[in-house]
């Protein structure tokens, strides 16, 4: 069965940083039928329950997926693992997705979110920057995660710039504005 892919994003509500911000992650939408599509719908819908996880695993184990569908299904299951704070399992899925499709920016950005969740900020920055280089559908979410990493490393200037850029790219998204409200900007 031929599947078409469109990138979409989902926001991870769990707090991942000492600063108390929520991270953002990007899942992928598979248009077509079968468990891979059901997995993407679950990921985009914010699910991470055992049934949704089983659906993603079944898609990977039993469906004949082309390389793009397989990579994106790994991203979707990894996003669910992020929601469960299962950082290493999430990274395993993002690593698998990157091996299958090295140009899938969302795999790198989400791997970066997992590193941020583990407070491995330098590794998070590297992964997020790579995802941004490759291109992602929702760069504001990658910038938000990069701001969390920068803040975790003590680089508040870089964090402020990334939160600001995320807020510019998606003016309706409250998360970056909430983080920006904590900053006081002083001009020399």
Secondary structure as UniProt FT lines:
FT   STRAND          4..7
FT   STRAND          10..15
FT   TURN            18..19
FT   STRAND          22..25
FT   STRAND          28..31
FT   HELIX           34..44
FT   TURN            45..46
FT   HELIX           50..62
FT   HELIX           67..83
FT   TURN            84..85
FT   HELIX           87..100
FT   TURN            102..103
FT   HELIX           105..117
FT   TURN            118..119
FT   HELIX           121..134
FT   TURN            137..138
FT   HELIX           139..152
FT   TURN            153..154
FT   HELIX           156..169
FT   TURN            170..172
FT   HELIX           174..180
FT   TURN            181..182
//
